[in-house]
Amino acid sequence: MGHEHHHAHHHHTHGANKKTLTIAFFIIAVFMFVEAIGGVLTNSLALLSDAGHMLSDAISLGVGVLAFKFGEKVADYSRTYGYRRFEILAAVFNGVTLMIVSIFIFIEAIERFVRPSEISSHGMLGIAILGLAVNILVAWILMRGGDTHDNLNMRAAFLHVIGDMLGSAAAILAAVFIMVFDWSWMDPLASIIVAFIIIKGGYHVTKDAIHVLMEGTPTNVNIDKVIRLFHNTPGIIGIHDLHVWSITSGQNALSCHAVVEDNLSLKDIQKILKNIEHELLHLGIAHMTVQVEDRDHVHEDSVLCKINGHQHHEHHH
């Protein structure tokens, strides 16, 4: 029961996420061009860097939409998890692009500090304010329509847009200072702030995505609680070869060997496993594979596993 319920929920958010991302993608892509042209016309690096940020946003949202599309492809024999992993590859690609964009902005900004250039601040202010409005709209759309908390793809998109908002705010401030005090160095300063935001976001997204690709333990799973669940279940003597990993963000899996008491019937064991499966859903794990063994058919070293609790991670095939 737990299984079906969870999947229905997953599919609902999946569709909503895709629709939300698609809308956000179109709005951002259109405004990116507006801002890039505005940056060239007003000669503002802050606007250009914000447009660069929006470009990386548009790419990431576009890739996100594609990822959801691919993710819907059913599993086949050569890719038994379906195409859900594509989302994670998208996140890596995304994070790396962000870091590259920000390095370009840094270089250009340093040049501008050395040789300040003339900026038409009125146009810059107008476009920056428009940019802020667009970003607030997109952030609202993403928050209302998508799962920005658990889905790595949605979270990346959301962080991008928040970064964009700060970028637009920086450009607004810079434009005001240039209008009032004629401080043209405020423009490259604002673009450096944007670059910092971009590089920080890119680093975190990349780090999280690589963690998933390396089969690291999902950040939202408390492994001690999982072990305690098995150990506190009547009928189970101990577990070993425990692995917990993410298939894609928000979809976690577990496999282990469980040693059970000798006098249990198949029905008893199935009942125990059903309960554990249900409990694991609450701990953030939706896929469970357990190999059941009795005391006599255990690997020689399983006593050692039980003593060490969960330190034992080697593979035995």
N, C-alpha and C positions, 0 to 999 in steps of 0.2 A: 504493500500500500504506500509506504513512505516513498518508494522509488518513483511510482507513477506520479504521485502528487508533485514531487520535486521537479520532475521533467516537464510537467505541464506548466509549472511556474516559470521554469527556465525558458521555455519556448515563448511564453507570453512576453517576458522582458526582452527576449532576443528580437522579436518583431518590432517592439516599441523602440528598442535601441537603434535598430537599422533605420527606421523611418525618421527618428529624431536626428540621427547623424546625417542623413541625406539632406534634410531641410537646412541644417546648420552648414553643411558643406556648400550648398548653393549660395546662401547669404554671404558667407565668408569669401568665397571665390570671387563673387561680383565685387564686393567692397575692396578686396585686395587690389584689383586693377585701378579702382578709383584712387586708392591711397598711393599707389605707385606713381600714377600719372601726376597726382597732386604733389608728391615728393619731388618729382623732376621739375615741375613748373615753379614750385616755391623754393626749390633748391634746399629743401630741408632733409638732413640725414635722419633726423628723428622719425619723420614720416616714412622715409624709405626703409629704415630698419624695422619700423612697425609693419610696413608692407611685407618685408622679408619674413617677419614673424608670421604674418597672415598667410604668406605663401606656404610656409612650413605647416601651418594649421590646415590650410586647404588640402595639402598633400596628405597630412595625417588623417584628416576626416575622410578624404577620398579612399585612402588605404583602409581605414576603419570600415567604411561601407563595403568595400570589396571583401574584407576579412569576414564580415558577417555573411556576405553572399556565399563565399567559399565555405564558410563554417556550416552552412546549411546543406552542402553537398553530403550525401549520405556516406557512411563509412564503406570502404570497399576492402577487398582482401589485401591490397598492397598498402593501404593506409588505414589500419584498423580503428583509428580514432576519428575517422572522417577527416575534415580539413581544418579542424578547430585550431590546430597548432599554427596555422597561417596567421592568426591574430597576433601571436607572440612574435613571430618573425616581423610582422608589420610594426610592432612596437619597437623592436630593435632598430629597424630601418629608420623609423621616426626619430628616435632618440639621437641617433648618429647624425641625421640630417640637421637636427636642431643645433648640435654642437658645432657643426661646420658653418652654418649660417652665422652663428654668433661670433666666430673667429673673424669672418669677413667684416662684420660690423666693427669689431674692435680696431682692426687695421685702419679702416676708413676713418673712424672717429679720431684716432691719433693724428692722422694726416690733417684733419680739420682743426685740431687744437693748434697745430703748428702753423697752418695757413687758414685762418678763419675766412669764411665766404659770406657773401651777401645773401640774406634770406628775406623773402616777403612774408612777414609774420602774420598778416591778417588772413591770408589764404591758408597758411599753416594751421592757425587756430581753428578756422572753420572746419577744415577736414578732420582735425584731431577730435573735435567735439562730436562730429558725425561718427567717427570711428568708435569713440567711447559708447555712443548710443547703440551702434550695431553690435558691439561686443556684449553689452548688457543684455540686449535682446537674445543673442545666441546663448549666453550663459543661462538665461532664464528658460529657454527652450530645452536645453540639455538637462537642466535640473528637473524640469517638470516632466519630461518625457522619457528619460533614460535612467539607467542604473549607474550613477556616477560613483557609487561607493565601492562596489565589488568587482565591476568589470574593468580590467586593465585598459582596454581600448577606450571605453567611455571616460575613464578617469583621465587618461592621457589627453583626450579631446578637451575635457573640461579644464584641465590645468593649462592647456594651451590658451584657451579663451580668457582665463583669469590673467594669465601673463600678458595677453593682448590688451586687456583692460588697463593694466598698470602701464603698459607701453603708451597707450593713448593718453592716459592721465599725465605721464611724463612729457609727452609732446605738447599737451595743452599748457602745462606749467612753463615749459621752455618758450613757447610762443608768447605767452603773457610777459615773461621776463624780457624777451627780445623787444617787444612792443614798448614796454615801459622804460627799461634801462638800456636798451640797445646792446645787451650782452649776447653777442652771437655765439659765444662758447657754450651757452646753455644748450644749444642744439646737439653738438656732439656728446655733451654730458648726458643728455636725455637718452641718446641712442646707446650709450655705454650701459646705462641702467637697464634698458631693454635687453641688451646682449647678455647681461648677467642673469636676468630672469630666464632667458631662453636656455642658457648653458646649464643652469641649475636643473630646470625641468628635464632637459634632454638627458642629463646624467642619471637622474632618478628613474626615469622611464626605462632607460637602457639597462640599468642595474637590476630593476625588478624583472624585466623580461629575460635577462640572461639567467637570473636565478631560476626561473621556470624552465628554461631550456636545459639547465644543468640538473634538472630533476631535484632541486632543493626542496626541503620541507616547506609547504605553503605557509606564508606568514600568518594566515588567519587560523591555523590549526595548532592547538596546544597538544604536543605529542605526549606529554605526561598524562594528560587526561585520557587520551586514547589508550595508553598502556594500562592505566588504572581501571578503565572500563573492562578490558579483557580480564585482568587479574581478579577483579571483584565479581566476575560472573560465576555463579555456582556451576560446577561441572567442568570448568576450564582450569587446568593445572598451571599452564604457563604458555608463553608465546615466544617465538623467535623468528628470525628473518623478516622483521617488520620493515615495510617500506611505505612511505606516504609521499605522494608527489602530485603535481598539478598537470592535468592534461592541457588545459588552457585556463586563463584566469577565471576564477569562480567555479571551476570544476575539478574537484580533488578526488584522488583515488588512493586505495590502501590495499596492500597485499601482505599476508603473513602466514606462518604455520602455527596452528594452535594444537597444544597437547591436551586431550580430554580424558576424563576418567573412563576406566575400562567398561563399567557396567552400563554405559549409556546406549540406548537404541538409536537407530538412524533418525527416528521421529524426534527424540529428545534433542539430538544434535541440531537438527534443522530448526527446532523451536528456539534453541539458544542463539543460533546464528541470525535468525530472523530478528530477535530482540536486539542483538548487537547492531545489526544493520540499521534498525530504527534509531537506536541511540547515536550511532555515528552521524546520521543526518544532522542531529543537533550540534555535533562537533564540527560540522562543515565538510563531511566526507560523503559523497553520494555513490561512489562505486567501491564495492568491497569484494575481494577475492581471498578466501581463507582455505588453506589446505589443512585438513583435520588429521591428526595422528594420535594413536594411543601410546601408552608408556613404552610398550615393547618395540614400537617401530619408529622410535625417535632417533635423530642423528645422535651419535655418541656425545657430541659436545652440547647437547641441549640443556644438560644440567648446568653447565657453565653459563649458558644464555640466561637461565632463570636467575642465577646468582647475580649476574651483571645487569639484570633488568633489561634495558633496551640498548645497551651499548653495542650489542652484537649485531652487525649489519652485513656479514658476508653472505655471498650467494652460494647456494648449493643446488646444483641441478642434477 
